């Protein structure tokens, strides 16, 4: 083991604890945003990233044939707000989020290196931490370009990120603050 968080300086344990708390808070807000924007069901993810919504968004009437009418609309008729991510927004999201997910996975992996885990368990957790964002964005792109059925891959990636973080946070917190042997 390169270093042992159980016996590390108080400042190192405090740093790791604050990092985990900050990441955990951001993951909670991320889950909230996903719930508001894309949802947690394959159907809602497919609606958000799939090609069907783009076709609806691309159908625009030429200005010379546009007719404007007014009529009362009930709240029931308005329905839920639809969100759709077009290809340009997905490029932007991938460009911004993938490097950040890599930095987060690397930071969590450094914490894993300081935990008393078997080599195979450490490798498995590190693989999970890096595979999760790949699954997340691969699912989005495959949903967009291939089939709405790939929405399940996006959901698997999101749950894998949550699982990887939770494993690291629980083991590290326990090892650093409660187990000193």
C-alpha positions as CSV (number, residue, x, y, z in Angstrom):
1,X,0.0,0.0,0.0
2,X,1.4,3.4,-0.9
3,X,0.0,5.1,2.2
4,X,-2.5,4.4,4.9
5,X,-5.3,6.8,5.5
6,X,-6.0,5.2,8.9
7,X,-2.7,6.4,10.3
8,X,-2.3,9.6,8.2
9,X,-1.9,13.0,9.7
10,X,-5.1,14.6,10.9
11,X,-4.9,17.2,8.2
12,X,-4.9,14.5,5.5
13,X,-7.9,12.8,7.0
14,X,-9.7,16.2,7.3
15,X,-8.9,17.0,3.7
16,X,-10.3,13.6,2.5
17,X,-13.3,14.0,4.7
18,X,-14.1,17.5,3.3
19,X,-13.5,16.3,-0.3
20,X,-15.9,13.4,0.2
21,X,-18.5,15.7,1.8
22,X,-18.2,18.2,-1.0
23,X,-18.4,15.5,-3.7
24,X,-21.4,13.8,-1.9
25,X,-23.2,17.1,-1.8
26,X,-22.6,17.8,-5.5
27,X,-23.8,14.2,-6.3
28,X,-27.0,14.9,-4.4
29,X,-27.6,18.1,-6.3
30,X,-26.7,16.2,-9.5
31,X,-29.3,13.6,-8.8
32,X,-31.8,16.3,-8.1
33,X,-31.0,18.0,-11.5
34,X,-31.3,14.6,-13.3
35,X,-34.7,14.1,-11.7
36,X,-35.8,17.5,-12.8
37,X,-34.3,17.4,-16.3
38,X,-34.1,13.8,-17.6
39,X,-35.7,11.6,-15.0
40,X,-34.7,8.1,-13.7
41,X,-36.7,5.9,-16.1
42,X,-35.4,4.5,-19.4
43,X,-38.4,6.1,-21.1
44,X,-37.7,9.6,-19.8
45,X,-34.0,9.4,-20.6
46,X,-34.8,8.2,-24.1
47,X,-37.2,11.1,-24.5
48,X,-34.5,13.5,-23.3
49,X,-31.6,12.2,-25.4
50,X,-33.3,10.2,-28.2
51,X,-33.8,11.3,-31.8
52,X,-37.7,11.7,-31.5
53,X,-37.5,15.0,-29.7
54,X,-35.1,16.5,-32.3
55,X,-37.5,15.8,-35.0
56,X,-40.2,17.7,-33.1
57,X,-37.9,20.6,-32.4
58,X,-36.8,20.7,-36.1
59,X,-40.3,21.0,-37.4
60,X,-40.7,24.8,-37.9
61,X,-43.3,26.5,-40.1
62,X,-41.9,29.0,-42.5
63,X,-42.7,32.6,-41.3
64,X,-44.9,33.5,-44.2
65,X,-47.4,30.7,-43.3
66,X,-47.4,31.2,-39.6
67,X,-50.8,31.9,-38.1
68,X,-51.2,33.2,-34.5
69,X,-54.4,32.5,-32.6
70,X,-55.3,32.9,-29.0
71,X,-57.4,30.6,-26.9
72,X,-57.7,29.8,-23.2
73,X,-55.5,26.9,-22.1
74,X,-56.1,25.0,-18.9
75,X,-53.3,23.8,-16.6
76,X,-54.1,20.2,-17.5
77,X,-53.6,20.9,-21.2
78,X,-50.2,22.4,-20.6
79,X,-48.9,19.1,-19.2
80,X,-45.3,18.6,-18.1
81,X,-42.5,20.6,-19.5
82,X,-40.5,18.6,-22.0
83,X,-36.7,18.7,-22.0
84,X,-34.7,17.5,-24.9
85,X,-30.9,17.5,-25.4
86,X,-29.9,18.1,-29.0
87,X,-26.6,16.9,-30.5
88,X,-24.9,20.3,-30.0
89,X,-25.8,20.4,-26.3
90,X,-24.7,16.8,-25.9
91,X,-21.3,17.7,-27.4
92,X,-21.0,20.6,-25.0
93,X,-22.1,18.5,-22.0
94,X,-19.6,15.7,-22.9
95,X,-16.8,18.3,-23.4
96,X,-17.4,19.8,-19.9
97,X,-18.4,16.8,-17.9
98,X,-16.1,14.0,-19.0
99,X,-12.9,15.8,-17.9
100,X,-14.5,16.6,-14.5
101,X,-15.7,13.1,-14.1
102,X,-12.1,11.9,-14.8
103,X,-10.8,14.3,-12.1
104,X,-13.4,13.1,-9.6
105,X,-12.6,9.5,-10.4
106,X,-8.9,10.1,-10.0
107,X,-9.4,11.9,-6.7
108,X,-11.6,9.0,-5.4
109,X,-9.0,6.5,-6.7
110,X,-6.2,8.2,-4.7
111,X,-8.4,7.8,-1.6
112,X,-8.8,4.1,-2.6
113,X,-5.0,3.7,-2.7
114,X,-4.9,4.7,0.9
115,X,-7.4,2.1,2.1
116,X,-6.5,-1.3,3.4
117,X,-8.1,-3.2,0.5
118,X,-6.9,-6.1,-1.4
119,X,-5.3,-5.3,-4.7
120,X,-8.1,-6.8,-6.7
121,X,-10.8,-4.9,-4.7
122,X,-8.9,-1.7,-5.2
123,X,-8.6,-2.3,-8.9
124,X,-12.3,-3.2,-9.1
125,X,-13.3,0.0,-7.3
126,X,-11.0,2.2,-9.5
127,X,-12.4,0.5,-12.6
128,X,-15.9,1.2,-11.4
129,X,-15.1,4.9,-10.8
130,X,-13.8,5.3,-14.3
131,X,-16.3,3.1,-16.1
132,X,-19.3,4.9,-14.7
133,X,-18.9,8.2,-16.6
134,X,-18.1,6.2,-19.8
135,X,-21.3,4.3,-19.4
136,X,-23.2,7.5,-18.6
137,X,-22.1,9.3,-21.7
138,X,-21.9,6.3,-24.0
139,X,-25.6,5.7,-23.1
140,X,-26.5,9.3,-24.0
141,X,-24.7,9.1,-27.3
142,X,-26.0,5.7,-28.2
143,X,-29.6,6.8,-27.3
144,X,-29.1,9.8,-29.5
145,X,-27.5,8.0,-32.5
146,X,-28.6,4.4,-32.4
147,X,-31.7,3.6,-30.3
148,X,-33.7,4.8,-27.4
149,X,-33.1,1.4,-25.8
150,X,-29.6,2.5,-24.8
151,X,-31.1,4.9,-22.3
152,X,-30.7,2.0,-19.8
153,X,-26.9,2.4,-20.2
154,X,-27.1,6.0,-19.1
155,X,-29.0,5.0,-16.0
156,X,-26.5,2.2,-15.3
157,X,-23.7,4.8,-15.5
158,X,-25.4,7.2,-13.2
159,X,-26.1,4.5,-10.6
160,X,-22.5,3.2,-11.0
161,X,-21.2,6.7,-10.2
162,X,-23.4,6.8,-7.0
163,X,-22.3,3.3,-6.1
164,X,-18.6,4.0,-6.6
165,X,-18.7,7.2,-4.5
166,X,-20.7,5.5,-1.8
167,X,-18.3,2.6,-1.5
168,X,-15.3,4.9,-1.2
169,X,-17.0,7.4,1.2
170,X,-18.2,4.7,3.5
171,X,-15.0,2.7,3.7
172,X,-12.8,5.7,3.9
173,X,-14.8,7.4,6.6
174,X,-15.0,4.3,8.7
175,X,-11.2,3.5,8.2
176,X,-10.1,7.1,8.9
177,X,-12.2,8.0,11.9
178,X,-13.5,4.8,13.6
179,X,-11.0,2.0,12.9
180,X,-7.4,2.6,14.0
181,X,-6.0,-0.9,14.2
